[in-house]
Amino acid sequence: MHLTVGMTATLDDERLDAVFAALADRTRRGIVARLSEGEATVNELAAPYAMSLQAVSQHIGVLERCGLVSRGRHRQTRPCRLEPQALETALSWLEESRRVWADRVDRLEAHLARLQNGRQP
């Protein structure tokens, strides 16, 4: 796992950008939450929303393009399913970022404690 520094973006960075952009939308987060319970058709995914099937399908398309969702085949339907690997990648990035920032905050707190006690760093 790496944190990108500077302006060089890797394919991993672009995928991560796409996942976070997809999850920035409340409806798509709701779809992901529903799919975490198991496969569902577009009609089932659309049921809680006051929007057209086409609009829900567009949200699903965004989730598919970033790898969070895939569609299978079952008789006449194409159920959607969650692809947890894309979520794992985002979670790994978040955990690494949290670790880096927690370390920085710990060092800052230690530095401030030294200053309060009248000691130089």
C-alpha positions in Angstrom: 0.0 0.0 0.0 1.3 3.4 -0.9 0.2 7.0 -0.5 0.7 9.0 -3.7 3.0 12.0 -3.2 3.2 14.7 -5.9 1.4 14.7 -9.2 2.1 11.1 -10.4 -1.1 9.1 -10.4 -1.0 5.3 -10.8 -3.8 3.0 -12.1 -4.4 2.1 -8.4 -4.9 5.8 -7.7 -7.4 6.2 -10.5 -9.4 3.1 -9.3 -9.4 4.5 -5.8 -10.6 7.9 -7.1 -13.4 6.2 -9.0 -14.5 4.2 -5.9 -14.5 7.2 -3.7 -16.3 9.3 -6.3 -19.0 6.5 -6.7 -19.4 6.3 -2.9 -19.8 10.1 -2.6 -23.4 9.7 -3.7 -26.0 8.8 -1.1 -28.0 6.7 -3.5 -25.0 4.6 -4.6 -24.0 4.1 -0.9 -27.5 2.8 -0.3 -27.2 0.4 -3.3 -23.9 -0.8 -2.0 -25.4 -1.3 1.5 -28.3 -3.2 0.1 -26.0 -5.4 -2.0 -24.0 -6.2 1.1 -27.0 -8.2 2.2 -27.0 -10.3 -1.1 -27.7 -10.1 -4.8 -30.6 -8.0 -6.1 -32.2 -7.0 -9.3 -32.5 -3.5 -10.6 -36.2 -3.5 -9.7 -35.3 -4.5 -6.1 -32.6 -1.9 -5.8 -34.9 0.8 -7.2 -37.8 0.0 -4.8 -36.7 2.4 -2.0 -36.0 5.3 -4.3 -38.4 7.8 -5.9 -36.6 7.7 -9.2 -36.9 5.9 -12.5 -35.4 2.5 -13.2 -33.2 4.2 -15.8 -31.8 6.6 -13.1 -31.1 3.6 -10.8 -29.5 1.8 -13.7 -27.2 4.8 -14.2 -26.1 4.6 -10.6 -25.5 0.9 -10.9 -23.4 1.7 -14.0 -21.2 4.0 -12.0 -20.7 1.3 -9.4 -19.9 -1.2 -12.1 -17.3 1.0 -13.8 -15.4 1.4 -10.6 -15.6 -2.3 -9.8 -17.9 -2.2 -6.8 -20.7 -4.0 -8.5 -21.0 -6.7 -11.1 -24.0 -8.2 -12.9 -24.6 -11.9 -13.3 -27.1 -14.0 -15.2 -29.9 -15.9 -13.7 -32.6 -17.1 -16.2 -34.2 -13.9 -17.5 -32.7 -11.5 -14.9 -29.2 -10.0 -14.4 -28.9 -9.7 -10.6 -26.3 -7.2 -9.3 -23.8 -8.3 -6.7 -21.3 -6.5 -4.6 -17.6 -7.0 -5.4 -16.0 -6.6 -2.0 -12.4 -6.4 -3.3 -12.9 -2.8 -4.5 -14.2 -2.0 -1.0 -11.2 -3.8 0.6 -8.8 -1.6 -1.5 -10.6 1.6 -0.3 -10.5 0.3 3.3 -6.8 -0.5 3.1 -6.1 3.1 1.8 -8.2 4.5 4.6 -6.5 2.4 7.3 -3.0 3.4 6.0 -4.0 7.1 5.9 -5.4 6.8 9.5 -2.2 5.1 10.7 0.0 7.9 9.1 -2.1 10.7 10.6 -2.3 9.0 14.0 1.5 8.8 14.0 1.8 12.5 13.1 -0.7 13.5 15.8 1.2 11.4 18.3 4.5 13.1 17.4 2.8 16.6 17.6 1.4 15.8 21.0 4.8 14.7 22.3 6.4 17.8 20.9 3.8 20.0 22.5 4.2 18.2 25.8 8.0 18.9 25.7 7.3 22.6 25.0 4.9 22.8 27.9 7.4 21.3 30.2 10.0 23.9 29.1 12.2 21.5 27.2 13.4 22.1 23.7 12.8 19.5 21.0 
